[in-house]
Amino acid sequence: MPVLEPPELSNYHLLDLIGCGGMGSVYIAYQLNVEKLVAVKFLSPESAENTVILEQFKQEGEILRQLNHPNIVGFVDQGVINGLHYLIMDYVKGLSLDNFPLGNSATTVGAKQIIPSMEEYINVFMGCFTALSYIHKKGLVHRDIKPQNIILRGADYKPCLLDFGIASFVNKDDDLNINPDRMFTVSYASPEQLTNKPIDIQSDLFSFGVVMYEKLTGHLPFKGKRAMEVFIEQTKWKFPPPRQFNPSIPQKLEQIVLKLLSK
C-alpha cells in the first residue's frame, strides 16, 4: 500500500513519517500553540471503508480522552480533515521494552552500555502494574499487552503504555470480530483471546505475566506461531520456573509471574 499523503493540520507542523502499515500512517509533528512534539495517526481511506475498523479507530481516541496517567500515552486531539480520520497523541520518546535487554544480559544502545539491574526491572514492572491498575479500575481492557507497546523513558526507564487500538470496556457489547492470528501477537495473548472467549482484566494480567517471564528469562513460556499452537502450550503449562533460567530473580517476583500465568 502506498504511503498516505498527509493533509495540512491547523496548529500542527508535520515533521517526519515514523510508521506506516496497512491501517494507515503515523507522523511526528510539532504542536505550535504549546510547542511540543506529538504523534499524528492517520487512518487510510481503505481502512475507513471498513465500518468495524473505523469505529475502533474512533473508539481509541475516545478511550484515550478519558485517561490521564503518567504511565499512559496522553490524548491530544482527534477529528477528520479532507475525509481522513486522524488521532493525535503525545509523542513518547524512549526505548521499547522489546529492545530493552533481558534481565540476565547486557547490550549497547548508542554509546551507552545498558546492564539493567533487577531493581530497574522491578521498577519497570511496577510502573506497568500502576498503568494497568488505573485502566482496569475504569473497566477497560487493553487487549494487546506486549513489549512493543511499552516505551521506557529517561534514565530511570519510566514505562509508558501505548496503542489502545483494540482496547475495550468490559461491560461494552463488542462486535469487533478479532482474528487472533492478525489482530495481536499470539505469543502474549491470553487463552480467552486465543479462543475468542469473553475477556476481562485478567486477560491483560496474563499477557503481562508473559512479558515479565520473557524479559526476566530470555524465553517465552508458551511457544508457537499460530493461535492454536500457543493455546495448546498454555494448556500444558510445562514451562520451567523463571529462576531456573535466572537464579538472581527474587523468589517473590517469581511467584508473582507464576501467579499471573496460572489459569
C-alpha positions, 0 to 999 in steps of 0.5 A: 500500500502506498504511503498516505499523503498527509493533509495540512493540520491547523496548529500542527507542523508535520515533521517526519513519517515514523510508521506506516502499515496497512491501517494507515500512517503515523507522523511526528509533528510539532504542536505550535500553540504549546510547542511540543512534539506529538504523534499524528495517526492517520487512518487510510481511506481503505481502512475507513471503508471498513465500518468495524475498523473505523469505529475502533479507530474512533473508539481509541481516541475516545478511550484515550480522552478519558485517561490521564496517567503518567504511565499512559500515552496522553490524548491530544486531539482527534477529528477528520480533515479532507475525509481522513480520520486522524488521532493525535497523541503525545509523542513518547520518546524512549526505548521499547521494552522489546529492545530493552535487554533481558534481565540476565544480559547486557547490550549497547544502545548508542554509546551507552552500555545498558546492564539493567539491574533487577531493581530497574526491572522491578521498577519497570514492572511496577510502573506497568502494574500502576498503568494497568491498575488505573485502566482496569479500575475504569473497566477497560481492557487493553487487549494487546499487552506486549513489549512493543507497546511499552516505551521506557523513558529517561534514565530511570526507564519510566514505562509508558503504555501505548496503542489502545487500538483494540482496547475495550470496556468490559461491560461494552457489547463488542462486535469487533470480530478479532482474528487472533492470528492478525489482530495481536501477537499470539505469543502474549495473548491470553487463552480467552483471546486465543479462543475468542472467549469473553475477556476481562482484566485478567486477560491483560494480567496474563499477557503481562505475566508473559512479558515479565517471564520473557524479559526476566528469562530470555524465553517465552513460556508458551511457544508457537506461531499460530493461535492454536499452537500457543493455546495448546502450550498454555494448556500444558503449562510445562514451562520451567520456573523463571529462576531456573533460567535466572537464579538472581530473580527474587523468589517473590517476583517469581511467584508473582509471574507464576501467579499471573500465568496460572489459569 
